[in-house]
Amino acid sequence: MEDYREIIRSKRIALGWSQYKLAKLVGITQSFMNEIESGKKSPSVEVFFRICQALAIQVFPDER
């Protein structure tokens, strides 16, 4: 299973977004976004869901 930080980083890069752009959309600082991606800090559940929403990451995949 991929780590959520790598999923966030990979999706952000695939979209061509900087950490600054994503942070601005989510309402956090670029330095906090960097700390999340590097594993130095963990986002709150609220911030995590805002990041996923901004990146169109499906948190709960459809079960089949």
N, C-alpha and C positions, 0 to 999 in steps of 0.2 A: 504494500500500500504506500502510495506517495504521501509525503508530508504536506500538510496544508500550506506551509510557507512556500514550498517549491511550486505547488499548483498555482498559488496567487502570483508568484513571481513570473512563472512561465506564461500565464494568461496575460498578465500586464505587458510583458515584452512582446507577445504575439500580437497584441493590439497596437503596439508601437507607442505605448504610454510611458511617460517617466513616472518615477515614484512621486514626484511633486504633483503631477496631474491627478493621479489616483488619490493621493492624500487630500487634495483640494476637493475632489468630488465626494469623498467620504466624510470630510470635516475634521481631519486630523492634520498634524504637521508632517512634513516630509521626513523629518528626523525620526518621528515615531513610526512611520511607514517603514523606514530603513531598519529600525530595531525589530519590528515584527518580522520582516523578511529574513533578517539575519539570525533570528531566534533569541535575541537579547531580551525581548519583552513579548508578552502575549497580549493580544487584543481582548477587550471585553467581548462578551457574547454579542452585544449590540453592534460594536464596531466590526466584529467578524462578519455579521450578517450584512452590514452596509457594504463592506468590501466585496463580498460575494455577489450582492445585488449589482453593484457598479460593474463588476467584471462578467456578469451573466453566468456565474458559476452555480450550478444546481446543487444545493446543500444536501437535499434528501432525494437521491436518485429514485426513479420509478422502480418499484419492485415488480418483477414479472414472474 
